[in-house]
Structure formats: C-alpha cells, structure tokens
Amino acid sequence: MQLNLKNPVVFFDLETTGIDIAKDRIVEIALLKVQLDGSEEEVLQRINPEIPISEEATRVHGITNEDVANEPTFKEVAKRLAKFIEGCDLGGFNSNRFDIPLLAEEFIRADVDIDLKKRKFIDVQAIFHKMEKRTLAAAYKFYCDKDLIDAHSAMADTKATYNVLKAQLDKYQGVEYEDNRGKVSTPVVNDMEKLSEFSAYDRNVDFLGRIVYNDKGVEVFNFGKNKGVPVTKVLEEQPGYFGWIMNGDFPLYTKKVLTQIKLRMMEK
C-alpha cells in the first residue's frame, strides 16, 4: 500500500556513540524522503561525533572512531539536514523514544532553530509492538517475508522501516485494536496524523517525557517528587527547581521546553 500523504515524510535512522540522549552523538544518519507522488530521495551521511564511540556501540553498528575521524561534524551539516526535512513528517523505528530526541539535541547544540514538535511522528516500532510485540528484523520478516540484510546499517534499517510501514497498512486495514482502557478502534489507517497519534506512547511535552500533558491538557512534571504536579505551580512555589534542572544532567530540549514555560509565565 502506498502512503496517503499530506506532507512529505522522511524515514530516518541514526547510528550513535551510545544510547544516552543527553550525552551521546550521531555518527551516521540515513534519511529517505518520500514525496507526495511516491518518489524517493536518499541522504546518507557519516558524522564525526567529536567524542569517542563506545565499544558497545561499535559492536552494534560496526563504525569505529577511525571511520569517522575525517567526516564533517554535525554542526557542519546541520543546516543541510534541516533543509532536507523541512516541512516533512518523520518516521522511524523506535524513533519517538530515541532517534527524534537525540536528533533534537544535536540541532540545539548546532544552534539550528528547527521545531520538530510541529511534525507528525510515525514510530513503526510502536505500531509493531502494540499489534505484534517484535523487533525490526522480525518485523521485516513478519510483514515483508524477507530477511533483513545488513541490519544496523543505517540505510538498510531506514528502507526496511519504510517497507514495514507500507506492509502494516496492508495487514491492519480494518483490524481492531483494544487499548489499556478497553477502547476498541481500527487505528492503523493510511493517514499520517492518525498513525502519529497511534504510534505515540504518551503525551510528551518534551521528547523524553520529563514533562507531559495530563488528562486536562496541563503541563506537569513526570518524574521525581513533583511527578504529576503542574509545571507552573512548581515554578511558582519552588523557584530553585528551575535552576536545579537547568544546571542538571537533563536533555537540552527538556531545558528548552521548561524555559519556554517560564517565559510564558513571565509574560502574563
């Protein structure tokens, strides 16, 4: 099934120095842009992360420090990448919890102002896990009846993700899904906005869910002693909490969101 698109969609995959969103860096990024007419455009870029690649990460993706020593830094390619994804929705495999948050961190470090929150995010892994509970290689075999060659190669994983989503749309057309509240629906439809809603695990304000929307649409903290408490209430009653987060080991995007809330409060 071909995708029913209102905007172009960019499927992408990152290979990184490790799995810490706040500290680790990109060493390779693969992007596959699918236009409204179904035509495709690819970008594959290795990146010098400017920090060592962990041995664990190299064992997964096979990229060594020597492989990227002479590659451009993310700051050097950030504007070109931002232009490539401009006006596009984003798709990936486990992208909502890893790739998108880490990419947002890199753009902030590179001083490139791009608001990823305005995009629709389609996480193929989320759809897969909610419907079948598997991994990418198993998903590719399950949906496409093919073995995934060169797994953990960024472009191979990216193309597999795109093909899995198309197969999911075919397989789950009209199939019912029951959520944890007992609500039954047929959520896997050829609509990027609805797929984005279904593949989201929660209502994050920042990417990692340190701040989320509650049932009333109010921004609340989602960790620690203030879990469930409105952010504005905490900032008003615990003025030191803002500084603790801003000086702590939190993702840059979380700090950016918190700053925006504080500035909004000051404007009232």
Order of alpha helices (4+ residues) and beta strands (2+ residues): beta-beta-beta-alpha-alpha-alpha-beta-alpha-beta-alpha-alpha-alpha-beta-beta-alpha-beta-beta-alpha-alpha-alpha
